[in-house]
Amino acid sequence: MAPIVHVFGALVTLLCAVLLLRHYAQTRSRLLLWAGLCFVCLAAANTLLLVDVVFVTDRDYYDARLWLASAGMALLMYGLIWESDRP
């Protein structure tokens, strides 16, 4: 059951990233770009979680997952702080 949950988590975050970046391509709203890039990092972290838990059991990818998720949150924070007040 756990692998199914991890697959759905990775797919949902990837779908969110695709939808946000596709809407950014249409409207050129920079906040959508930063949110989309955040979700790309989160999708990579979730995919790495799936690989870590299901496929590779002899190596721990915790640090890589943490760095990817932190990079995604940093991108989103940058977008929220610096880009939200621009017209």
N, CA, C and O atoms as a CHARMM CRD file, in Angstrom:
* protein
*
  348
    1    1 MET  N      0.81800  -1.20000   0.00000 PROA 1      0.00000
    2    1 MET  CA     0.00000   0.00000   0.00000 PROA 1      0.00000
    3    1 MET  C      0.85900   1.26100   0.00000 PROA 1      0.00000
    4    1 MET  O      0.51400   2.23600  -0.66700 PROA 1      0.00000
    5    2 ALA  N      1.97600   1.26000   0.73600 PROA 2      0.00000
    6    2 ALA  CA     2.84300   2.43500   0.81200 PROA 2      0.00000
    7    2 ALA  C      3.41400   2.83600  -0.55000 PROA 2      0.00000
    8    2 ALA  O      3.46300   4.03100  -0.84200 PROA 2      0.00000
    9    3 PRO  N      3.84900   1.89400  -1.39900 PROA 3      0.00000
   10    3 PRO  CA     4.35100   2.32200  -2.71400 PROA 3      0.00000
   11    3 PRO  C      3.29800   3.04700  -3.55600 PROA 3      0.00000
   12    3 PRO  O      3.63400   3.95500  -4.31600 PROA 3      0.00000
   13    4 ILE  N      2.04800   2.65800  -3.42700 PROA 4      0.00000
   14    4 ILE  CA     0.98300   3.32000  -4.18400 PROA 4      0.00000
   15    4 ILE  C      0.82200   4.76200  -3.72200 PROA 4      0.00000
   16    4 ILE  O      0.63400   5.66700  -4.53400 PROA 4      0.00000
   17    5 VAL  N      0.89700   4.96600  -2.42000 PROA 5      0.00000
   18    5 VAL  CA     0.78200   6.31800  -1.87400 PROA 5      0.00000
   19    5 VAL  C      1.94900   7.18100  -2.34400 PROA 5      0.00000
   20    5 VAL  O      1.75500   8.34700  -2.68900 PROA 5      0.00000
   21    6 HSD  N      3.15600   6.62200  -2.36200 PROA 6      0.00000
   22    6 HSD  CA     4.32300   7.37800  -2.80900 PROA 6      0.00000
   23    6 HSD  C      4.24200   7.70800  -4.29800 PROA 6      0.00000
   24    6 HSD  O      4.63600   8.79800  -4.71400 PROA 6      0.00000
   25    7 VAL  N      3.73900   6.78700  -5.09000 PROA 7      0.00000
   26    7 VAL  CA     3.57000   7.04300  -6.53000 PROA 7      0.00000
   27    7 VAL  C      2.55200   8.15000  -6.74100 PROA 7      0.00000
   28    7 VAL  O      2.79200   9.06100  -7.53300 PROA 7      0.00000
   29    8 PHE  N      1.42600   8.09000  -6.05200 PROA 8      0.00000
   30    8 PHE  CA     0.41500   9.13900  -6.19900 PROA 8      0.00000
   31    8 PHE  C      0.92900  10.49200  -5.72400 PROA 8      0.00000
   32    8 PHE  O      0.62600  11.51700  -6.33400 PROA 8      0.00000
   33    9 GLY  N      1.69800  10.50700  -4.65100 PROA 9      0.00000
   34    9 GLY  CA     2.27400  11.76400  -4.17900 PROA 9      0.00000
   35    9 GLY  C      3.20200  12.38400  -5.20700 PROA 9      0.00000
   36    9 GLY  O      3.15900  13.59200  -5.44100 PROA 9      0.00000
   37   10 ALA  N      4.04300  11.56100  -5.82200 PROA 10     0.00000
   38   10 ALA  CA     4.95200  12.06400  -6.85400 PROA 10     0.00000
   39   10 ALA  C      4.17800  12.53600  -8.08700 PROA 10     0.00000
   40   10 ALA  O      4.51500  13.56200  -8.67700 PROA 10     0.00000
   41   11 LEU  N      3.15500  11.79400  -8.47000 PROA 11     0.00000
   42   11 LEU  CA     2.37400  12.17700  -9.65100 PROA 11     0.00000
   43   11 LEU  C      1.57500  13.45900  -9.42400 PROA 11     0.00000
   44   11 LEU  O      1.46500  14.29000 -10.32600 PROA 11     0.00000
   45   12 VAL  N      1.02600  13.61900  -8.24100 PROA 12     0.00000
   46   12 VAL  CA     0.23600  14.82300  -7.95300 PROA 12     0.00000
   47   12 VAL  C      1.12400  16.06100  -7.93800 PROA 12     0.00000
   48   12 VAL  O      0.74700  17.09800  -8.48600 PROA 12     0.00000
   49   13 THR  N      2.29800  15.96700  -7.32000 PROA 13     0.00000
   50   13 THR  CA     3.17800  17.14100  -7.31500 PROA 13     0.00000
   51   13 THR  C      3.70600  17.44000  -8.71300 PROA 13     0.00000
   52   13 THR  O      3.88800  18.60500  -9.06600 PROA 13     0.00000
   53   14 LEU  N      3.95300  16.41300  -9.50800 PROA 14     0.00000
   54   14 LEU  CA     4.37000  16.64300 -10.88800 PROA 14     0.00000
   55   14 LEU  C      3.24700  17.27300 -11.70500 PROA 14     0.00000
   56   14 LEU  O      3.49900  18.15500 -12.52600 PROA 14     0.00000
   57   15 LEU  N      2.02400  16.83300 -11.49000 PROA 15     0.00000
   58   15 LEU  CA     0.88400  17.42100 -12.18800 PROA 15     0.00000
   59   15 LEU  C      0.70500  18.88300 -11.79700 PROA 15     0.00000
   60   15 LEU  O      0.42500  19.72200 -12.65300 PROA 15     0.00000
   61   16 CYS  N      0.86300  19.19300 -10.52100 PROA 16     0.00000
   62   16 CYS  CA     0.78000  20.59200 -10.08000 PROA 16     0.00000
   63   16 CYS  C      1.85800  21.43600 -10.74200 PROA 16     0.00000
   64   16 CYS  O      1.59000  22.56100 -11.16500 PROA 16     0.00000
   65   17 ALA  N      3.07100  20.90900 -10.83600 PROA 17     0.00000
   66   17 ALA  CA     4.16600  21.64100 -11.47100 PROA 17     0.00000
   67   17 ALA  C      3.86000  21.89900 -12.94400 PROA 17     0.00000
   68   17 ALA  O      4.08000  23.00300 -13.44200 PROA 17     0.00000
   69   18 VAL  N      3.36100  20.89600 -13.63000 PROA 18     0.00000
   70   18 VAL  CA     3.04400  21.05200 -15.05000 PROA 18     0.00000
   71   18 VAL  C      1.93600  22.08700 -15.25400 PROA 18     0.00000
   72   18 VAL  O      2.02900  22.93500 -16.14000 PROA 18     0.00000
   73   19 LEU  N      0.90300  22.01400 -14.44200 PROA 19     0.00000
   74   19 LEU  CA    -0.20300  22.95900 -14.58900 PROA 19     0.00000
   75   19 LEU  C      0.22900  24.39100 -14.27200 PROA 19     0.00000
   76   19 LEU  O     -0.16200  25.32300 -14.97500 PROA 19     0.00000
   77   20 LEU  N      1.02600  24.57400 -13.22800 PROA 20     0.00000
   78   20 LEU  CA     1.49800  25.91300 -12.88000 PROA 20     0.00000
   79   20 LEU  C      2.40400  26.48300 -13.96300 PROA 20     0.00000
   80   20 LEU  O      2.26300  27.64800 -14.33400 PROA 20     0.00000
   81   21 LEU  N      3.33300  25.67800 -14.47400 PROA 21     0.00000
   82   21 LEU  CA     4.24600  26.16700 -15.49600 PROA 21     0.00000
   83   21 LEU  C      3.53400  26.39300 -16.83000 PROA 21     0.00000
   84   21 LEU  O      3.89700  27.29400 -17.58500 PROA 21     0.00000
   85   22 ARG  N      2.53500  25.58700 -17.11500 PROA 22     0.00000
   86   22 ARG  CA     1.76000  25.79900 -18.35000 PROA 22     0.00000
   87   22 ARG  C      0.96500  27.09600 -18.27800 PROA 22     0.00000
   88   22 ARG  O      0.86400  27.82700 -19.26300 PROA 22     0.00000
   89   23 HSD  N      0.40200  27.37500 -17.10900 PROA 23     0.00000
   90   23 HSD  CA    -0.33100  28.63500 -16.95100 PROA 23     0.00000
   91   23 HSD  C      0.62400  29.82500 -16.95600 PROA 23     0.00000
   92   23 HSD  O      0.27100  30.90800 -17.42400 PROA 23     0.00000
   93   24 TYR  N      1.83300  29.62300 -16.43600 PROA 24     0.00000
   94   24 TYR  CA     2.83000  30.69100 -16.50800 PROA 24     0.00000
   95   24 TYR  C      3.17600  30.99900 -17.96600 PROA 24     0.00000
   96   24 TYR  O      3.33700  32.16300 -18.33400 PROA 24     0.00000
   97   25 ALA  N      3.28700  29.97600 -18.78100 PROA 25     0.00000
   98   25 ALA  CA     3.61000  30.19300 -20.19400 PROA 25     0.00000
   99   25 ALA  C      2.52200  31.00100 -20.90600 PROA 25     0.00000
  100   25 ALA  O      2.80600  31.70400 -21.87600 PROA 25     0.00000
  101   26 GLN  N      1.29400  30.90400 -20.43300 PROA 26     0.00000
  102   26 GLN  CA     0.19400  31.65400 -21.04800 PROA 26     0.00000
  103   26 GLN  C      0.09700  33.07400 -20.52000 PROA 26     0.00000
  104   26 GLN  O     -0.17200  33.99800 -21.28800 PROA 26     0.00000
  105   27 THR  N      0.31300  33.26900 -19.21800 PROA 27     0.00000
  106   27 THR  CA     0.05000  34.57700 -18.61700 PROA 27     0.00000
  107   27 THR  C      1.30800  35.36700 -18.27800 PROA 27     0.00000
  108   27 THR  O      1.23600  36.58400 -18.10800 PROA 27     0.00000
  109   28 ARG  N      2.45300  34.70900 -18.17700 PROA 28     0.00000
  110   28 ARG  CA     3.72000  35.33800 -17.80600 PROA 28     0.00000
  111   28 ARG  C      3.67300  35.99800 -16.42600 PROA 28     0.00000
  112   28 ARG  O      4.35500  36.99700 -16.19500 PROA 28     0.00000
  113   29 SER  N      2.88800  35.45600 -15.52700 PROA 29     0.00000
  114   29 SER  CA     2.87400  35.91100 -14.14000 PROA 29     0.00000
  115   29 SER  C      4.04100  35.23600 -13.42000 PROA 29     0.00000
  116   29 SER  O      4.06800  34.01300 -13.28400 PROA 29     0.00000
  117   30 ARG  N      4.99200  36.02700 -12.96700 PROA 30     0.00000
  118   30 ARG  CA     6.22600  35.46400 -12.41400 PROA 30     0.00000
  119   30 ARG  C      5.99100  34.65500 -11.14300 PROA 30     0.00000
  120   30 ARG  O      6.76600  33.74600 -10.84700 PROA 30     0.00000
  121   31 LEU  N      4.95900  34.96000 -10.40000 PROA 31     0.00000
  122   31 LEU  CA     4.66900  34.18700  -9.19900 PROA 31     0.00000
  123   31 LEU  C      4.31300  32.73800  -9.55200 PROA 31     0.00000
  124   31 LEU  O      4.62800  31.81400  -8.80200 PROA 31     0.00000
  125   32 LEU  N      3.65900  32.55200 -10.69000 PROA 32     0.00000
  126   32 LEU  CA     3.37600  31.19100 -11.15700 PROA 32     0.00000
  127   32 LEU  C      4.66100  30.45400 -11.50800 PROA 32     0.00000
  128   32 LEU  O      4.75900  29.24400 -11.30200 PROA 32     0.00000
  129   33 LEU  N      5.63700  31.16800 -12.03000 PROA 33     0.00000
  130   33 LEU  CA     6.92000  30.54500 -12.34600 PROA 33     0.00000
  131   33 LEU  C      7.58300  30.01500 -11.08000 PROA 33     0.00000
  132   33 LEU  O      8.03100  28.86800 -11.04300 PROA 33     0.00000
  133   34 TRP  N      7.64700  30.85000 -10.04300 PROA 34     0.00000
  134   34 TRP  CA     8.30600  30.42400  -8.80800 PROA 34     0.00000
  135   34 TRP  C      7.55200  29.28500  -8.13700 PROA 34     0.00000
  136   34 TRP  O      8.16700  28.36700  -7.59400 PROA 34     0.00000
  137   35 ALA  N      6.22800  29.33800  -8.17100 PROA 35     0.00000
  138   35 ALA  CA     5.44200  28.24100  -7.59500 PROA 35     0.00000
  139   35 ALA  C      5.63600  26.95400  -8.40400 PROA 35     0.00000
  140   35 ALA  O      5.73100  25.86700  -7.83500 PROA 35     0.00000
  141   36 GLY  N      5.69300  27.08200  -9.72000 PROA 36     0.00000
  142   36 GLY  CA     5.92200  25.91100 -10.56600 PROA 36     0.00000
  143   36 GLY  C      7.28400  25.29300 -10.32900 PROA 36     0.00000
  144   36 GLY  O      7.41000  24.07000 -10.27600 PROA 36     0.00000
  145   37 LEU  N      8.31400  26.12900 -10.18600 PROA 37     0.00000
  146   37 LEU  CA     9.65300  25.61200  -9.90800 PROA 37     0.00000
  147   37 LEU  C      9.71300  24.96500  -8.52600 PROA 37     0.00000
  148   37 LEU  O     10.42200  23.97700  -8.33200 PROA 37     0.00000
  149   38 CYS  N      8.98000  25.51100  -7.57800 PROA 38     0.00000
  150   38 CYS  CA     8.89400  24.89000  -6.26100 PROA 38     0.00000
  151   38 CYS  C      8.31000  23.48400  -6.37700 PROA 38     0.00000
  152   38 CYS  O      8.82600  22.54300  -5.77500 PROA 38     0.00000
  153   39 PHE  N      7.25500  23.34600  -7.13800 PROA 39     0.00000
  154   39 PHE  CA     6.63300  22.03100  -7.28000 PROA 39     0.00000
  155   39 PHE  C      7.48400  21.07100  -8.09300 PROA 39     0.00000
  156   39 PHE  O      7.37100  19.85800  -7.91600 PROA 39     0.00000
  157   40 VAL  N      8.32300  21.57300  -8.97100 PROA 40     0.00000
  158   40 VAL  CA     9.27100  20.69300  -9.67100 PROA 40     0.00000
  159   40 VAL  C     10.23700  20.08700  -8.65500 PROA 40     0.00000
  160   40 VAL  O     10.51300  18.88700  -8.69200 PROA 40     0.00000
  161   41 CYS  N     10.74700  20.91800  -7.75300 PROA 41     0.00000
  162   41 CYS  CA    11.64700  20.40900  -6.71000 PROA 41     0.00000
  163   41 CYS  C     10.92700  19.43700  -5.77700 PROA 41     0.00000
  164   41 CYS  O     11.49100  18.41700  -5.38100 PROA 41     0.00000
  165   42 LEU  N      9.68800  19.75300  -5.43100 PROA 42     0.00000
  166   42 LEU  CA     8.93500  18.84700  -4.55800 PROA 42     0.00000
  167   42 LEU  C      8.62500  17.52700  -5.25800 PROA 42     0.00000
  168   42 LEU  O      8.63700  16.47200  -4.62300 PROA 42     0.00000
  169   43 ALA  N      8.34700  17.57700  -6.55900 PROA 43     0.00000
  170   43 ALA  CA     8.11700  16.33900  -7.31100 PROA 43     0.00000
  171   43 ALA  C      9.38600  15.49800  -7.36000 PROA 43     0.00000
  172   43 ALA  O      9.32800  14.27400  -7.25000 PROA 43     0.00000
  173   44 ALA  N     10.53300  16.15400  -7.52700 PROA 44     0.00000
  174   44 ALA  CA    11.79900  15.41400  -7.51800 PROA 44     0.00000
  175   44 ALA  C     12.04800  14.79300  -6.14200 PROA 44     0.00000
  176   44 ALA  O     12.52000  13.66000  -6.04900 PROA 44     0.00000
  177   45 ALA  N     11.73400  15.52800  -5.08200 PROA 45     0.00000
  178   45 ALA  CA    11.91000  14.99200  -3.73600 PROA 45     0.00000
  179   45 ALA  C     10.97300  13.81000  -3.49900 PROA 45     0.00000
  180   45 ALA  O     11.37400  12.81800  -2.88900 PROA 45     0.00000
  181   46 ASN  N      9.74800  13.90200  -3.96800 PROA 46     0.00000
  182   46 ASN  CA     8.80800  12.79200  -3.80400 PROA 46     0.00000
  183   46 ASN  C      9.20800  11.58500  -4.63700 PROA 46     0.00000
  184   46 ASN  O      9.03600  10.44500  -4.20500 PROA 46     0.00000
  185   47 THR  N      9.73900  11.82600  -5.82300 PROA 47     0.00000
  186   47 THR  CA    10.21900  10.71500  -6.64400 PROA 47     0.00000
  187   47 THR  C     11.41900  10.04500  -5.98900 PROA 47     0.00000
  188   47 THR  O     11.54200   8.82000  -6.00600 PROA 47     0.00000
  189   48 LEU  N     12.29400  10.84700  -5.41700 PROA 48     0.00000
  190   48 LEU  CA    13.43800  10.28800  -4.70500 PROA 48     0.00000
  191   48 LEU  C     12.98900   9.52200  -3.45900 PROA 48     0.00000
  192   48 LEU  O     13.61400   8.53200  -3.07800 PROA 48     0.00000
  193   49 LEU  N     11.92100   9.97400  -2.83300 PROA 49     0.00000
  194   49 LEU  CA    11.35600   9.22700  -1.70600 PROA 49     0.00000
  195   49 LEU  C     10.86000   7.86100  -2.16400 PROA 49     0.00000
  196   49 LEU  O     11.07400   6.85800  -1.48500 PROA 49     0.00000
  197   50 LEU  N     10.20200   7.82600  -3.30700 PROA 50     0.00000
  198   50 LEU  CA     9.73400   6.55000  -3.85400 PROA 50     0.00000
  199   50 LEU  C     10.90300   5.62500  -4.13600 PROA 50     0.00000
  200   50 LEU  O     10.85400   4.44100  -3.80500 PROA 50     0.00000
  201   51 VAL  N     11.95000   6.15400  -4.74400 PROA 51     0.00000
  202   51 VAL  CA    13.13700   5.34600  -5.02900 PROA 51     0.00000
  203   51 VAL  C     13.78000   4.86500  -3.73500 PROA 51     0.00000
  204   51 VAL  O     14.21400   3.71700  -3.64100 PROA 51     0.00000
  205   52 ASP  N     13.83900   5.72800  -2.75700 PROA 52     0.00000
  206   52 ASP  CA    14.47600   5.39900  -1.48200 PROA 52     0.00000
  207   52 ASP  C     13.72000   4.31700  -0.72800 PROA 52     0.00000
  208   52 ASP  O     14.32600   3.37800  -0.21100 PROA 52     0.00000
  209   53 VAL  N     12.41400   4.44300  -0.66300 PROA 53     0.00000
  210   53 VAL  CA    11.61800   3.52400   0.15000 PROA 53     0.00000
  211   53 VAL  C     11.34000   2.21100  -0.56400 PROA 53     0.00000
  212   53 VAL  O     11.36600   1.14800   0.05700 PROA 53     0.00000
  213   54 VAL  N     11.07300   2.27600  -1.86600 PROA 54     0.00000
  214   54 VAL  CA    10.61000   1.07900  -2.56800 PROA 54     0.00000
  215   54 VAL  C     11.74000   0.33400  -3.27600 PROA 54     0.00000
  216   54 VAL  O     11.85700  -0.88300  -3.14000 PROA 54     0.00000
  217   55 PHE  N     12.56400   1.04700  -4.02200 PROA 55     0.00000
  218   55 PHE  CA    13.50100   0.37000  -4.91200 PROA 55     0.00000
  219   55 PHE  C     14.89300   0.15700  -4.30500 PROA 55     0.00000
  220   55 PHE  O     15.45200  -0.93400  -4.41800 PROA 55     0.00000
  221   56 VAL  N     15.44400   1.16100  -3.67800 PROA 56     0.00000
  222   56 VAL  CA    16.79400   1.06300  -3.12600 PROA 56     0.00000
  223   56 VAL  C     16.68800   1.05100  -1.60300 PROA 56     0.00000
  224   56 VAL  O     16.30800   2.04700  -0.98700 PROA 56     0.00000
  225   57 THR  N     17.02000  -0.05800  -1.02200 PROA 57     0.00000
  226   57 THR  CA    16.88500  -0.17100   0.43700 PROA 57     0.00000
  227   57 THR  C     18.22900  -0.12300   1.14700 PROA 57     0.00000
  228   57 THR  O     18.26200   0.00500   2.37100 PROA 57     0.00000
  229   58 ASP  N     19.32900  -0.22100   0.42500 PROA 58     0.00000
  230   58 ASP  CA    20.62600  -0.24500   1.09100 PROA 58     0.00000
  231   58 ASP  C     21.27800   1.13200   1.19700 PROA 58     0.00000
  232   58 ASP  O     22.36200   1.25500   1.76700 PROA 58     0.00000
  233   59 ARG  N     20.64800   2.15200   0.66500 PROA 59     0.00000
  234   59 ARG  CA    21.20900   3.49700   0.72900 PROA 59     0.00000
  235   59 ARG  C     20.12300   4.47000   1.17600 PROA 59     0.00000
  236   59 ARG  O     18.95300   4.30400   0.83000 PROA 59     0.00000
  237   60 ASP  N     20.50900   5.47600   1.93700 PROA 60     0.00000
  238   60 ASP  CA    19.56300   6.44300   2.45900 PROA 60     0.00000
  239   60 ASP  C     19.68900   7.75400   1.67300 PROA 60     0.00000
  240   60 ASP  O     20.77700   8.32300   1.58500 PROA 60     0.00000
  241   61 TYR  N     18.60100   8.22000   1.11800 PROA 61     0.00000
  242   61 TYR  CA    18.57700   9.45900   0.34400 PROA 61     0.00000
  243   61 TYR  C     17.90600  10.59700   1.11900 PROA 61     0.00000
  244   61 TYR  O     17.38600  11.53800   0.51800 PROA 61     0.00000
  245   62 TYR  N     17.91700  10.51200   2.42100 PROA 62     0.00000
  246   62 TYR  CA    17.23700  11.51700   3.24100 PROA 62     0.00000
  247   62 TYR  C     17.80000  12.91600   3.02100 PROA 62     0.00000
  248   62 TYR  O     17.04000  13.87300   2.86700 PROA 62     0.00000
  249   63 ASP  N     19.11100  13.04000   3.00400 PROA 63     0.00000
  250   63 ASP  CA    19.72800  14.35900   2.83600 PROA 63     0.00000
  251   63 ASP  C     19.39500  14.96300   1.47300 PROA 63     0.00000
  252   63 ASP  O     19.10700  16.15700   1.38300 PROA 63     0.00000
  253   64 ALA  N     19.43000  14.16800   0.42800 PROA 64     0.00000
  254   64 ALA  CA    19.09900  14.66500  -0.91300 PROA 64     0.00000
  255   64 ALA  C     17.63700  15.09900  -0.98600 PROA 64     0.00000
  256   64 ALA  O     17.32100  16.12700  -1.58500 PROA 64     0.00000
  257   65 ARG  N     16.75200  14.32100  -0.38000 PROA 65     0.00000
  258   65 ARG  CA    15.33300  14.70000  -0.36700 PROA 65     0.00000
  259   65 ARG  C     15.12800  15.99100   0.40400 PROA 65     0.00000
  260   65 ARG  O     14.34800  16.85000  -0.00700 PROA 65     0.00000
  261   66 LEU  N     15.82600  16.12900   1.51600 PROA 66     0.00000
  262   66 LEU  CA    15.70500  17.33400   2.33000 PROA 66     0.00000
  263   66 LEU  C     16.21900  18.55800   1.57700 PROA 66     0.00000
  264   66 LEU  O     15.59700  19.61800   1.63400 PROA 66     0.00000
  265   67 TRP  N     17.33400  18.43000   0.87900 PROA 67     0.00000
  266   67 TRP  CA    17.86800  19.54900   0.10200 PROA 67     0.00000
  267   67 TRP  C     16.94300  19.93200  -1.04300 PROA 67     0.00000
  268   67 TRP  O     16.76200  21.11900  -1.31600 PROA 67     0.00000
  269   68 LEU  N     16.35500  18.95100  -1.71700 PROA 68     0.00000
  270   68 LEU  CA    15.43300  19.25700  -2.80300 PROA 68     0.00000
  271   68 LEU  C     14.18300  19.97900  -2.30200 PROA 68     0.00000
  272   68 LEU  O     13.73800  20.95800  -2.89900 PROA 68     0.00000
  273   69 ALA  N     13.63200  19.48900  -1.21400 PROA 69     0.00000
  274   69 ALA  CA    12.44100  20.14000  -0.65900 PROA 69     0.00000
  275   69 ALA  C     12.77000  21.54000  -0.14500 PROA 69     0.00000
  276   69 ALA  O     11.97100  22.46300  -0.30300 PROA 69     0.00000
  277   70 SER  N     13.93200  21.70200   0.46300 PROA 70     0.00000
  278   70 SER  CA    14.34600  23.02600   0.94200 PROA 70     0.00000
  279   70 SER  C     14.57500  23.98900  -0.21100 PROA 70     0.00000
  280   70 SER  O     14.22400  25.16500  -0.11500 PROA 70     0.00000
  281   71 ALA  N     15.15300  23.51000  -1.29000 PROA 71     0.00000
  282   71 ALA  CA    15.35900  24.35900  -2.46400 PROA 71     0.00000
  283   71 ALA  C     14.02000  24.78900  -3.05100 PROA 71     0.00000
  284   71 ALA  O     13.86600  25.93300  -3.47800 PROA 71     0.00000
  285   72 GLY  N     13.06100  23.88700  -3.07500 PROA 72     0.00000
  286   72 GLY  CA    11.73300  24.23600  -3.56400 PROA 72     0.00000
  287   72 GLY  C     11.06000  25.28800  -2.70700 PROA 72     0.00000
  288   72 GLY  O     10.45700  26.22800  -3.22500 PROA 72     0.00000
  289   73 MET  N     11.16300  25.13200  -1.40200 PROA 73     0.00000
  290   73 MET  CA    10.57300  26.12900  -0.50600 PROA 73     0.00000
  291   73 MET  C     11.29300  27.47300  -0.61200 PROA 73     0.00000
  292   73 MET  O     10.66300  28.52700  -0.51300 PROA 73     0.00000
  293   74 ALA  N     12.61400  27.43500  -0.81400 PROA 74     0.00000
  294   74 ALA  CA    13.36500  28.68300  -0.98300 PROA 74     0.00000
  295   74 ALA  C     12.93900  29.40200  -2.26100 PROA 74     0.00000
  296   74 ALA  O     12.82300  30.62800  -2.26800 PROA 74     0.00000
  297   75 LEU  N     12.70700  28.66200  -3.33200 PROA 75     0.00000
  298   75 LEU  CA    12.22800  29.27400  -4.57100 PROA 75     0.00000
  299   75 LEU  C     10.86000  29.91200  -4.38100 PROA 75     0.00000
  300   75 LEU  O     10.60400  31.01600  -4.86200 PROA 75     0.00000
  301   76 LEU  N      9.99500  29.21300  -3.68200 PROA 76     0.00000
  302   76 LEU  CA     8.67100  29.76900  -3.44000 PROA 76     0.00000
  303   76 LEU  C      8.73400  30.99800  -2.54900 PROA 76     0.00000
  304   76 LEU  O      8.03100  31.97700  -2.79900 PROA 76     0.00000
  305   77 MET  N      9.55900  30.96400  -1.52000 PROA 77     0.00000
  306   77 MET  CA     9.70700  32.12800  -0.65500 PROA 77     0.00000
  307   77 MET  C     10.26700  33.32300  -1.40900 PROA 77     0.00000
  308   77 MET  O      9.82800  34.45300  -1.19300 PROA 77     0.00000
  309   78 TYR  N     11.23600  33.08500  -2.29500 PROA 78     0.00000
  310   78 TYR  CA    11.77100  34.16400  -3.11500 PROA 78     0.00000
  311   78 TYR  C     10.65800  34.78400  -3.95700 PROA 78     0.00000
  312   78 TYR  O     10.51900  36.00500  -4.03500 PROA 78     0.00000
  313   79 GLY  N      9.88400  33.92300  -4.57500 PROA 79     0.00000
  314   79 GLY  CA     8.78600  34.42900  -5.40100 PROA 79     0.00000
  315   79 GLY  C      7.75400  35.18900  -4.60500 PROA 79     0.00000
  316   79 GLY  O      7.25200  36.21700  -5.05900 PROA 79     0.00000
  317   80 LEU  N      7.43100  34.70300  -3.42900 PROA 80     0.00000
  318   80 LEU  CA     6.42100  35.38800  -2.61100 PROA 80     0.00000
  319   80 LEU  C      6.93600  36.71500  -2.07300 PROA 80     0.00000
  320   80 LEU  O      6.17600  37.68000  -1.98900 PROA 80     0.00000
  321   81 ILE  N      8.20000  36.78000  -1.71200 PROA 81     0.00000
  322   81 ILE  CA     8.73200  38.00900  -1.13400 PROA 81     0.00000
  323   81 ILE  C      9.04000  39.06700  -2.18200 PROA 81     0.00000
  324   81 ILE  O      8.64200  40.22200  -2.03400 PROA 81     0.00000
  325   82 TRP  N      9.74100  38.68500  -3.23400 PROA 82     0.00000
  326   82 TRP  CA    10.26000  39.68300  -4.17100 PROA 82     0.00000
  327   82 TRP  C      9.38600  39.91400  -5.38800 PROA 82     0.00000
  328   82 TRP  O      9.47700  40.97300  -6.00900 PROA 82     0.00000
  329   83 GLU  N      8.55100  38.96600  -5.74700 PROA 83     0.00000
  330   83 GLU  CA     7.79300  39.11000  -6.97700 PROA 83     0.00000
  331   83 GLU  C      6.32700  39.44800  -6.76900 PROA 83     0.00000
  332   83 GLU  O      5.65300  39.84300  -7.72000 PROA 83     0.00000
  333   84 SER  N      5.82000  39.30800  -5.56500 PROA 84     0.00000
  334   84 SER  CA     4.38600  39.50000  -5.36800 PROA 84     0.00000
  335   84 SER  C      3.97100  40.96800  -5.43900 PROA 84     0.00000
  336   84 SER  O      2.81700  41.25800  -5.75300 PROA 84     0.00000
  337   85 ASP  N      4.88100  41.89800  -5.15700 PROA 85     0.00000
  338   85 ASP  CA     4.49900  43.31400  -5.17600 PROA 85     0.00000
  339   85 ASP  C      4.72700  43.97100  -6.52300 PROA 85     0.00000
  340   85 ASP  O      4.41400  45.15000  -6.69000 PROA 85     0.00000
  341   86 ARG  N      5.25900  43.24600  -7.48000 PROA 86     0.00000
  342   86 ARG  CA     5.47700  43.79300  -8.81500 PROA 86     0.00000
  343   86 ARG  C      4.17700  43.75200  -9.61000 PROA 86     0.00000
  344   86 ARG  O      3.34800  42.86700  -9.39900 PROA 86     0.00000
  345   87 PRO  N      3.99500  44.70300 -10.52000 PROA 87     0.00000
  346   87 PRO  CA     2.74600  44.72200 -11.31400 PROA 87     0.00000
  347   87 PRO  C      2.68100  43.62600 -12.33500 PROA 87     0.00000
  348   87 PRO  O      1.69700  43.52200 -13.06700 PROA 87     0.00000
